[in-house]
Amino acid sequence: MAAPRMYRFAVTVRVEEGHEAYGDPEWVADAAAGALSNVYELRCIWHELKELDEDTDLLA
């Protein structure tokens, strides 16, 4: 049996003021991991949360 493979990619989420996740990056990360793991039954984890400022170039 072959060893499992690991992949890493970034998910960027914009949270508007007034949403319960605003100011709580772990809430957003949990929601994203849950969304990724529910459909295909893959275990997804999150780490290295970083808040981006408005000047961040998301395409760089």
N, CA, C, O and CB atoms as a CASP TS submission, in Angstrom:
PFRMAT TS
TARGET T0000
AUTHOR 0000-0000-0000
METHOD Language model
MODEL 1
PARENT N/A
ATOM      1  N   MET     1       0.846  -1.187   0.000  1.00  0.00           N
ATOM      2  CA  MET     1       0.000   0.000   0.000  1.00  0.00           C
ATOM      3  C   MET     1       0.889   1.248   0.000  1.00  0.00           C
ATOM      4  O   MET     1       1.835   1.341   0.783  1.00  0.00           O
ATOM      5  CB  MET     1      -0.961  -0.001   1.230  1.00  0.00           C
ATOM      6  N   ALA     2       0.589   2.182  -0.860  1.00  0.00           N
ATOM      7  CA  ALA     2       1.368   3.416  -0.968  1.00  0.00           C
ATOM      8  C   ALA     2       1.118   4.318   0.240  1.00  0.00           C
ATOM      9  O   ALA     2       0.045   4.287   0.844  1.00  0.00           O
ATOM     10  CB  ALA     2       1.021   4.161  -2.273  1.00  0.00           C
ATOM     11  N   ALA     3       2.120   5.117   0.576  1.00  0.00           N
ATOM     12  CA  ALA     3       1.995   6.073   1.687  1.00  0.00           C
ATOM     13  C   ALA     3       1.004   7.172   1.312  1.00  0.00           C
ATOM     14  O   ALA     3       0.892   7.529   0.140  1.00  0.00           O
ATOM     15  CB  ALA     3       3.381   6.691   2.049  1.00  0.00           C
ATOM     16  N   PRO     4       0.285   7.709   2.298  1.00  0.00           N
ATOM     17  CA  PRO     4      -0.636   8.802   1.987  1.00  0.00           C
ATOM     18  C   PRO     4       0.124  10.038   1.510  1.00  0.00           C
ATOM     19  O   PRO     4       1.288  10.235   1.856  1.00  0.00           O
ATOM     20  CB  PRO     4      -1.491   9.149   3.216  1.00  0.00           C
ATOM     21  N   ARG     5      -0.533  10.845   0.732  1.00  0.00           N
ATOM     22  CA  ARG     5       0.054  12.099   0.250  1.00  0.00           C
ATOM     23  C   ARG     5      -0.591  13.265   0.992  1.00  0.00           C
ATOM     24  O   ARG     5      -1.746  13.184   1.409  1.00  0.00           O
ATOM     25  CB  ARG     5      -0.134  12.254  -1.294  1.00  0.00           C
ATOM     26  N   MET     6       0.165  14.352   1.154  1.00  0.00           N
ATOM     27  CA  MET     6      -0.342  15.566   1.789  1.00  0.00           C
ATOM     28  C   MET     6      -0.272  16.716   0.797  1.00  0.00           C
ATOM     29  O   MET     6       0.676  16.827   0.020  1.00  0.00           O
ATOM     30  CB  MET     6       0.460  15.901   3.076  1.00  0.00           C
ATOM     31  N   TYR     7      -1.290  17.569   0.834  1.00  0.00           N
ATOM     32  CA  TYR     7      -1.322  18.753  -0.022  1.00  0.00           C
ATOM     33  C   TYR     7      -1.616  19.964   0.853  1.00  0.00           C
ATOM     34  O   TYR     7      -2.331  19.849   1.848  1.00  0.00           O
ATOM     35  CB  TYR     7      -2.389  18.608  -1.160  1.00  0.00           C
ATOM     36  N   ARG     8      -1.076  21.117   0.494  1.00  0.00           N
ATOM     37  CA  ARG     8      -1.335  22.345   1.228  1.00  0.00           C
ATOM     38  C   ARG     8      -1.734  23.433   0.239  1.00  0.00           C
ATOM     39  O   ARG     8      -1.130  23.570  -0.824  1.00  0.00           O
ATOM     40  CB  ARG     8      -0.093  22.774   2.058  1.00  0.00           C
ATOM     41  N   PHE     9      -2.745  24.196   0.595  1.00  0.00           N
ATOM     42  CA  PHE     9      -3.143  25.343  -0.204  1.00  0.00           C
ATOM     43  C   PHE     9      -3.759  26.381   0.725  1.00  0.00           C
ATOM     44  O   PHE     9      -4.089  26.080   1.872  1.00  0.00           O
ATOM     45  CB  PHE     9      -4.140  24.931  -1.330  1.00  0.00           C
ATOM     46  N   ALA    10      -3.908  27.578   0.235  1.00  0.00           N
ATOM     47  CA  ALA    10      -4.441  28.674   1.047  1.00  0.00           C
ATOM     48  C   ALA    10      -5.896  28.929   0.688  1.00  0.00           C
ATOM     49  O   ALA    10      -6.302  28.807  -0.468  1.00  0.00           O
ATOM     50  CB  ALA    10      -3.606  29.958   0.852  1.00  0.00           C
ATOM     51  N   VAL    11      -6.663  29.282   1.694  1.00  0.00           N
ATOM     52  CA  VAL    11      -8.039  29.712   1.511  1.00  0.00           C
ATOM     53  C   VAL    11      -8.132  31.111   2.105  1.00  0.00           C
ATOM     54  O   VAL    11      -7.783  31.315   3.268  1.00  0.00           O
ATOM     55  CB  VAL    11      -9.068  28.713   2.184  1.00  0.00           C
ATOM     56  N   THR    12      -8.592  32.058   1.333  1.00  0.00           N
ATOM     57  CA  THR    12      -8.753  33.430   1.813  1.00  0.00           C
ATOM     58  C   THR    12     -10.239  33.699   1.984  1.00  0.00           C
ATOM     59  O   THR    12     -11.030  33.463   1.071  1.00  0.00           O
ATOM     60  CB  THR    12      -8.103  34.462   0.830  1.00  0.00           C
ATOM     61  N   VAL    13     -10.612  34.190   3.147  1.00  0.00           N
ATOM     62  CA  VAL    13     -12.016  34.433   3.468  1.00  0.00           C
ATOM     63  C   VAL    13     -12.180  35.887   3.899  1.00  0.00           C
ATOM     64  O   VAL    13     -11.441  36.376   4.754  1.00  0.00           O
ATOM     65  CB  VAL    13     -12.513  33.462   4.584  1.00  0.00           C
ATOM     66  N   ARG    14     -13.141  36.565   3.312  1.00  0.00           N
ATOM     67  CA  ARG    14     -13.455  37.940   3.712  1.00  0.00           C
ATOM     68  C   ARG    14     -14.659  37.883   4.642  1.00  0.00           C
ATOM     69  O   ARG    14     -15.695  37.318   4.291  1.00  0.00           O
ATOM     70  CB  ARG    14     -13.742  38.863   2.461  1.00  0.00           C
ATOM     71  N   VAL    15     -14.522  38.470   5.831  1.00  0.00           N
ATOM     72  CA  VAL    15     -15.586  38.452   6.835  1.00  0.00           C
ATOM     73  C   VAL    15     -16.014  39.895   7.110  1.00  0.00           C
ATOM     74  O   VAL    15     -15.221  40.719   7.566  1.00  0.00           O
ATOM     75  CB  VAL    15     -15.111  37.742   8.155  1.00  0.00           C
ATOM     76  N   GLU    16     -17.266  40.177   6.827  1.00  0.00           N
ATOM     77  CA  GLU    16     -17.798  41.523   7.038  1.00  0.00           C
ATOM     78  C   GLU    16     -18.079  41.776   8.519  1.00  0.00           C
ATOM     79  O   GLU    16     -18.422  40.856   9.261  1.00  0.00           O
ATOM     80  CB  GLU    16     -19.078  41.726   6.215  1.00  0.00           C
ATOM     81  N   GLU    17     -17.933  43.011   8.932  1.00  0.00           N
ATOM     82  CA  GLU    17     -18.260  43.404  10.303  1.00  0.00           C
ATOM     83  C   GLU    17     -19.716  43.050  10.580  1.00  0.00           C
ATOM     84  O   GLU    17     -20.582  43.250   9.729  1.00  0.00           O
ATOM     85  CB  GLU    17     -18.004  44.928  10.531  1.00  0.00           C
ATOM     86  N   GLY    18     -19.980  42.532  11.758  1.00  0.00           N
ATOM     87  CA  GLY    18     -21.327  42.125  12.115  1.00  0.00           C
ATOM     88  C   GLY    18     -21.514  40.616  12.056  1.00  0.00           C
ATOM     89  O   GLY    18     -22.418  40.077  12.693  1.00  0.00           O
ATOM     90  N   HIS    19     -20.661  39.929  11.291  1.00  0.00           N
ATOM     91  CA  HIS    19     -20.732  38.468  11.247  1.00  0.00           C
ATOM     92  C   HIS    19     -20.081  37.918  12.506  1.00  0.00           C
ATOM     93  O   HIS    19     -19.127  38.509  13.013  1.00  0.00           O
ATOM     94  CB  HIS    19     -20.039  37.900   9.965  1.00  0.00           C
ATOM     95  N   GLU    20     -20.580  36.790  13.022  1.00  0.00           N
ATOM     96  CA  GLU    20     -20.031  36.248  14.258  1.00  0.00           C
ATOM     97  C   GLU    20     -18.568  35.825  14.138  1.00  0.00           C
ATOM     98  O   GLU    20     -17.892  35.684  15.156  1.00  0.00           O
ATOM     99  CB  GLU    20     -20.853  35.075  14.699  1.00  0.00           C
ATOM    100  N   ALA    21     -18.069  35.623  12.934  1.00  0.00           N
ATOM    101  CA  ALA    21     -16.666  35.250  12.748  1.00  0.00           C
ATOM    102  C   ALA    21     -15.737  36.459  12.698  1.00  0.00           C
ATOM    103  O   ALA    21     -14.516  36.306  12.728  1.00  0.00           O
ATOM    104  CB  ALA    21     -16.514  34.444  11.480  1.00  0.00           C
ATOM    105  N   TYR    22     -16.310  37.659  12.622  1.00  0.00           N
ATOM    106  CA  TYR    22     -15.492  38.872  12.546  1.00  0.00           C
ATOM    107  C   TYR    22     -14.650  38.972  13.820  1.00  0.00           C
ATOM    108  O   TYR    22     -15.197  38.970  14.923  1.00  0.00           O
ATOM    109  CB  TYR    22     -16.387  40.153  12.361  1.00  0.00           C
ATOM    110  N   GLY    23     -13.351  39.057  13.678  1.00  0.00           N
ATOM    111  CA  GLY    23     -12.478  39.138  14.837  1.00  0.00           C
ATOM    112  C   GLY    23     -12.135  37.785  15.440  1.00  0.00           C
ATOM    113  O   GLY    23     -11.467  37.729  16.472  1.00  0.00           O
ATOM    114  N   ASP    24     -12.573  36.696  14.826  1.00  0.00           N
ATOM    115  CA  ASP    24     -12.303  35.358  15.355  1.00  0.00           C
ATOM    116  C   ASP    24     -11.831  34.453  14.221  1.00  0.00           C
ATOM    117  O   ASP    24     -12.628  33.695  13.668  1.00  0.00           O
ATOM    118  CB  ASP    24     -13.568  34.762  16.045  1.00  0.00           C
ATOM    119  N   PRO    25     -10.537  34.522  13.863  1.00  0.00           N
ATOM    120  CA  PRO    25     -10.041  33.746  12.726  1.00  0.00           C
ATOM    121  C   PRO    25     -10.184  32.239  12.917  1.00  0.00           C
ATOM    122  O   PRO    25     -10.289  31.508  11.932  1.00  0.00           O
ATOM    123  CB  PRO    25      -8.598  34.080  12.478  1.00  0.00           C
ATOM    124  N   GLU    26     -10.191  31.761  14.148  1.00  0.00           N
ATOM    125  CA  GLU    26     -10.361  30.322  14.367  1.00  0.00           C
ATOM    126  C   GLU    26     -11.759  29.870  13.941  1.00  0.00           C
ATOM    127  O   GLU    26     -11.917  28.746  13.465  1.00  0.00           O
ATOM    128  CB  GLU    26     -10.116  29.971  15.849  1.00  0.00           C
ATOM    129  N   TRP    27     -12.772  30.717  14.100  1.00  0.00           N
ATOM    130  CA  TRP    27     -14.138  30.407  13.673  1.00  0.00           C
ATOM    131  C   TRP    27     -14.140  30.185  12.161  1.00  0.00           C
ATOM    132  O   TRP    27     -14.722  29.220  11.667  1.00  0.00           O
ATOM    133  CB  TRP    27     -15.131  31.555  14.072  1.00  0.00           C
ATOM    134  N   VAL    28     -13.484  31.086  11.438  1.00  0.00           N
ATOM    135  CA  VAL    28     -13.429  30.987   9.976  1.00  0.00           C
ATOM    136  C   VAL    28     -12.662  29.733   9.558  1.00  0.00           C
ATOM    137  O   VAL    28     -13.093  29.014   8.657  1.00  0.00           O
ATOM    138  CB  VAL    28     -12.769  32.251   9.367  1.00  0.00           C
ATOM    139  N   ALA    29     -11.542  29.471  10.199  1.00  0.00           N
ATOM    140  CA  ALA    29     -10.741  28.302   9.854  1.00  0.00           C
ATOM    141  C   ALA    29     -11.507  27.011  10.118  1.00  0.00           C
ATOM    142  O   ALA    29     -11.441  26.080   9.315  1.00  0.00           O
ATOM    143  CB  ALA    29      -9.432  28.306  10.641  1.00  0.00           C
ATOM    144  N   ASP    30     -12.225  26.944  11.222  1.00  0.00           N
ATOM    145  CA  ASP    30     -13.037  25.758  11.511  1.00  0.00           C
ATOM    146  C   ASP    30     -14.115  25.556  10.445  1.00  0.00           C
ATOM    147  O   ASP    30     -14.361  24.433  10.007  1.00  0.00           O
ATOM    148  CB  ASP    30     -13.687  25.879  12.901  1.00  0.00           C
ATOM    149  N   ALA    31     -14.754  26.653  10.032  1.00  0.00           N
ATOM    150  CA  ALA    31     -15.801  26.563   9.012  1.00  0.00           C
ATOM    151  C   ALA    31     -15.218  26.080   7.683  1.00  0.00           C
ATOM    152  O   ALA    31     -15.821  25.243   7.011  1.00  0.00           O
ATOM    153  CB  ALA    31     -16.492  27.931   8.825  1.00  0.00           C
ATOM    154  N   ALA    32     -14.054  26.597   7.304  1.00  0.00           N
ATOM    155  CA  ALA    32     -13.423  26.196   6.048  1.00  0.00           C
ATOM    156  C   ALA    32     -12.997  24.730   6.102  1.00  0.00           C
ATOM    157  O   ALA    32     -13.217  23.990   5.144  1.00  0.00           O
ATOM    158  CB  ALA    32     -12.209  27.092   5.745  1.00  0.00           C
ATOM    159  N   ALA    33     -12.395  24.305   7.202  1.00  0.00           N
ATOM    160  CA  ALA    33     -11.982  22.904   7.331  1.00  0.00           C
ATOM    161  C   ALA    33     -13.194  21.986   7.290  1.00  0.00           C
ATOM    162  O   ALA    33     -13.143  20.919   6.677  1.00  0.00           O
ATOM    163  CB  ALA    33     -11.194  22.685   8.638  1.00  0.00           C
ATOM    164  N   GLY    34     -14.277  22.388   7.931  1.00  0.00           N
ATOM    165  CA  GLY    34     -15.493  21.579   7.911  1.00  0.00           C
ATOM    166  C   GLY    34     -16.073  21.468   6.515  1.00  0.00           C
ATOM    167  O   GLY    34     -16.507  20.393   6.101  1.00  0.00           O
ATOM    168  N   ALA    35     -16.081  22.570   5.792  1.00  0.00           N
ATOM    169  CA  ALA    35     -16.608  22.559   4.428  1.00  0.00           C
ATOM    170  C   ALA    35     -15.769  21.669   3.523  1.00  0.00           C
ATOM    171  O   ALA    35     -16.310  20.969   2.668  1.00  0.00           O
ATOM    172  CB  ALA    35     -16.660  23.980   3.864  1.00  0.00           C
ATOM    173  N   LEU    36     -14.461  21.690   3.702  1.00  0.00           N
ATOM    174  CA  LEU    36     -13.578  20.879   2.862  1.00  0.00           C
ATOM    175  C   LEU    36     -13.675  19.398   3.193  1.00  0.00           C
ATOM    176  O   LEU    36     -13.504  18.560   2.307  1.00  0.00           O
ATOM    177  CB  LEU    36     -12.142  21.342   3.015  1.00  0.00           C
ATOM    178  N   SER    37     -13.941  19.061   4.428  1.00  0.00           N
ATOM    179  CA  SER    37     -13.936  17.658   4.820  1.00  0.00           C
ATOM    180  C   SER    37     -15.305  16.989   4.697  1.00  0.00           C
ATOM    181  O   SER    37     -15.373  15.762   4.638  1.00  0.00           O
ATOM    182  CB  SER    37     -13.447  17.535   6.230  1.00  0.00           C
ATOM    183  N   ASN    38     -16.379  17.744   4.657  1.00  0.00           N
ATOM    184  CA  ASN    38     -17.704  17.139   4.656  1.00  0.00           C
ATOM    185  C   ASN    38     -18.056  16.439   3.351  1.00  0.00           C
ATOM    186  O   ASN    38     -18.680  15.378   3.375  1.00  0.00           O
ATOM    187  CB  ASN    38     -18.725  18.181   4.945  1.00  0.00           C
ATOM    188  N   VAL    39     -17.677  16.999   2.233  1.00  0.00           N
ATOM    189  CA  VAL    39     -18.100  16.461   0.956  1.00  0.00           C
ATOM    190  C   VAL    39     -17.344  15.186   0.583  1.00  0.00           C
ATOM    191  O   VAL    39     -17.958  14.199   0.178  1.00  0.00           O
ATOM    192  CB  VAL    39     -17.917  17.499  -0.119  1.00  0.00           C
ATOM    193  N   TYR    40     -16.042  15.200   0.712  1.00  0.00           N
ATOM    194  CA  TYR    40     -15.231  14.081   0.256  1.00  0.00           C
ATOM    195  C   TYR    40     -14.659  13.244   1.385  1.00  0.00           C
ATOM    196  O   TYR    40     -13.847  12.351   1.140  1.00  0.00           O
ATOM    197  CB  TYR    40     -14.122  14.583  -0.591  1.00  0.00           C
ATOM    198  N   GLU    41     -15.063  13.513   2.607  1.00  0.00           N
ATOM    199  CA  GLU    41     -14.629  12.767   3.786  1.00  0.00           C
ATOM    200  C   GLU    41     -13.109  12.758   3.947  1.00  0.00           C
ATOM    201  O   GLU    41     -12.526  11.738   4.313  1.00  0.00           O
ATOM    202  CB  GLU    41     -15.141  11.345   3.710  1.00  0.00           C
ATOM    203  N   LEU    42     -12.474  13.891   3.675  1.00  0.00           N
ATOM    204  CA  LEU    42     -11.044  14.061   3.894  1.00  0.00           C
ATOM    205  C   LEU    42     -10.829  14.856   5.172  1.00  0.00           C
ATOM    206  O   LEU    42     -11.543  15.826   5.425  1.00  0.00           O
ATOM    207  CB  LEU    42     -10.372  14.766   2.686  1.00  0.00           C
ATOM    208  N   ARG    43      -9.869  14.461   5.970  1.00  0.00           N
ATOM    209  CA  ARG    43      -9.571  15.195   7.195  1.00  0.00           C
ATOM    210  C   ARG    43      -8.759  16.437   6.834  1.00  0.00           C
ATOM    211  O   ARG    43      -7.682  16.325   6.249  1.00  0.00           O
ATOM    212  CB  ARG    43      -8.799  14.298   8.218  1.00  0.00           C
ATOM    213  N   CYS    44      -9.260  17.598   7.174  1.00  0.00           N
ATOM    214  CA  CYS    44      -8.580  18.859   6.900  1.00  0.00           C
ATOM    215  C   CYS    44      -8.260  19.545   8.228  1.00  0.00           C
ATOM    216  O   CYS    44      -9.079  19.540   9.147  1.00  0.00           O
ATOM    217  CB  CYS    44      -9.452  19.784   5.990  1.00  0.00           C
ATOM    218  N   ILE    45      -7.082  20.126   8.324  1.00  0.00           N
ATOM    219  CA  ILE    45      -6.689  20.861   9.523  1.00  0.00           C
ATOM    220  C   ILE    45      -6.304  22.273   9.115  1.00  0.00           C
ATOM    221  O   ILE    45      -6.129  22.562   7.931  1.00  0.00           O
ATOM    222  CB  ILE    45      -5.512  20.152  10.265  1.00  0.00           C
ATOM    223  N   TRP    46      -6.176  23.139  10.093  1.00  0.00           N
ATOM    224  CA  TRP    46      -5.750  24.505   9.799  1.00  0.00           C
ATOM    225  C   TRP    46      -4.652  24.893  10.770  1.00  0.00           C
ATOM    226  O   TRP    46      -4.557  24.362  11.876  1.00  0.00           O
ATOM    227  CB  TRP    46      -6.942  25.500   9.885  1.00  0.00           C
ATOM    228  N   HIS    47      -3.819  25.838  10.329  1.00  0.00           N
ATOM    229  CA  HIS    47      -2.736  26.354  11.158  1.00  0.00           C
ATOM    230  C   HIS    47      -2.196  27.616  10.515  1.00  0.00           C
ATOM    231  O   HIS    47      -2.547  27.941   9.381  1.00  0.00           O
ATOM    232  CB  HIS    47      -1.610  25.299  11.344  1.00  0.00           C
ATOM    233  N   GLU    48      -1.359  28.312  11.223  1.00  0.00           N
ATOM    234  CA  GLU    48      -0.716  29.530  10.726  1.00  0.00           C
ATOM    235  C   GLU    48      -1.725  30.566  10.234  1.00  0.00           C
ATOM    236  O   GLU    48      -1.613  31.064   9.114  1.00  0.00           O
ATOM    237  CB  GLU    48       0.243  29.185   9.606  1.00  0.00           C
ATOM    238  N   LEU    49      -2.706  30.887  11.072  1.00  0.00           N
ATOM    239  CA  LEU    49      -3.684  31.909  10.703  1.00  0.00           C
ATOM    240  C   LEU    49      -3.015  33.268  10.627  1.00  0.00           C
ATOM    241  O   LEU    49      -2.174  33.596  11.464  1.00  0.00           O
ATOM    242  CB  LEU    49      -4.848  31.941  11.707  1.00  0.00           C
ATOM    243  N   LYS    50      -3.379  34.052   9.640  1.00  0.00           N
ATOM    244  CA  LYS    50      -2.784  35.373   9.460  1.00  0.00           C
ATOM    245  C   LYS    50      -3.858  36.325   8.961  1.00  0.00           C
ATOM    246  O   LYS    50      -4.540  36.042   7.976  1.00  0.00           O
ATOM    247  CB  LYS    50      -1.582  35.322   8.471  1.00  0.00           C
ATOM    248  N   GLU    51      -4.005  37.450   9.641  1.00  0.00           N
ATOM    249  CA  GLU    51      -4.939  38.476   9.185  1.00  0.00           C
ATOM    250  C   GLU    51      -4.261  39.311   8.101  1.00  0.00           C
ATOM    251  O   GLU    51      -3.118  39.737   8.262  1.00  0.00           O
ATOM    252  CB  GLU    51      -5.410  39.378  10.373  1.00  0.00           C
ATOM    253  N   LEU    52      -4.961  39.538   7.011  1.00  0.00           N
ATOM    254  CA  LEU    52      -4.438  40.327   5.904  1.00  0.00           C
ATOM    255  C   LEU    52      -4.983  41.742   5.985  1.00  0.00           C
ATOM    256  O   LEU    52      -6.129  41.948   6.384  1.00  0.00           O
ATOM    257  CB  LEU    52      -4.796  39.683   4.550  1.00  0.00           C
ATOM    258  N   ASP    53      -4.167  42.717   5.608  1.00  0.00           N
ATOM    259  CA  ASP    53      -4.686  44.082   5.569  1.00  0.00           C
ATOM    260  C   ASP    53      -5.322  44.349   4.214  1.00  0.00           C
ATOM    261  O   ASP    53      -5.194  43.544   3.292  1.00  0.00           O
ATOM    262  CB  ASP    53      -3.567  45.107   5.853  1.00  0.00           C
ATOM    263  N   GLU    54      -6.000  45.469   4.098  1.00  0.00           N
ATOM    264  CA  GLU    54      -6.754  45.781   2.875  1.00  0.00           C
ATOM    265  C   GLU    54      -5.862  45.946   1.656  1.00  0.00           C
ATOM    266  O   GLU    54      -6.335  45.826   0.526  1.00  0.00           O
ATOM    267  CB  GLU    54      -7.560  47.040   3.074  1.00  0.00           C
ATOM    268  N   ASP    55      -4.566  46.222   1.868  1.00  0.00           N
ATOM    269  CA  ASP    55      -3.659  46.446   0.747  1.00  0.00           C
ATOM    270  C   ASP    55      -3.023  45.164   0.223  1.00  0.00           C
ATOM    271  O   ASP    55      -2.228  45.215  -0.715  1.00  0.00           O
ATOM    272  CB  ASP    55      -2.581  47.405   1.155  1.00  0.00           C
ATOM    273  N   THR    56      -3.350  44.033   0.799  1.00  0.00           N
ATOM    274  CA  THR    56      -2.761  42.772   0.374  1.00  0.00           C
ATOM    275  C   THR    56      -3.222  42.408  -1.030  1.00  0.00           C
ATOM    276  O   THR    56      -4.416  42.409  -1.329  1.00  0.00           O
ATOM    277  CB  THR    56      -3.120  41.656   1.354  1.00  0.00           C
ATOM    278  N   ASP    57      -2.267  42.102  -1.872  1.00  0.00           N
ATOM    279  CA  ASP    57      -2.570  41.665  -3.234  1.00  0.00           C
ATOM    280  C   ASP    57      -2.860  40.165  -3.202  1.00  0.00           C
ATOM    281  O   ASP    57      -1.941  39.361  -3.046  1.00  0.00           O
ATOM    282  CB  ASP    57      -1.387  41.992  -4.217  1.00  0.00           C
ATOM    283  N   LEU    58      -4.111  39.789  -3.347  1.00  0.00           N
ATOM    284  CA  LEU    58      -4.508  38.398  -3.226  1.00  0.00           C
ATOM    285  C   LEU    58      -4.081  37.549  -4.408  1.00  0.00           C
ATOM    286  O   LEU    58      -4.136  36.321  -4.334  1.00  0.00           O
ATOM    287  CB  LEU    58      -5.983  38.311  -3.061  1.00  0.00           C
ATOM    288  N   LEU    59      -3.663  38.165  -5.481  1.00  0.00           N
ATOM    289  CA  LEU    59      -3.246  37.419  -6.670  1.00  0.00           C
ATOM    290  C   LEU    59      -1.735  37.246  -6.745  1.00  0.00           C
ATOM    291  O   LEU    59      -1.236  36.592  -7.661  1.00  0.00           O
ATOM    292  CB  LEU    59      -3.739  38.118  -7.920  1.00  0.00           C
ATOM    293  N   ALA    60      -1.004  37.815  -5.805  1.00  0.00           N
ATOM    294  CA  ALA    60       0.478  37.721  -5.833  1.00  0.00           C
ATOM    295  C   ALA    60       0.934  36.367  -5.353  1.00  0.00           C
ATOM    296  O   ALA    60       2.135  36.100  -5.306  1.00  0.00           O
ATOM    297  CB  ALA    60       1.122  38.823  -4.964  1.00  0.00           C
TER
END
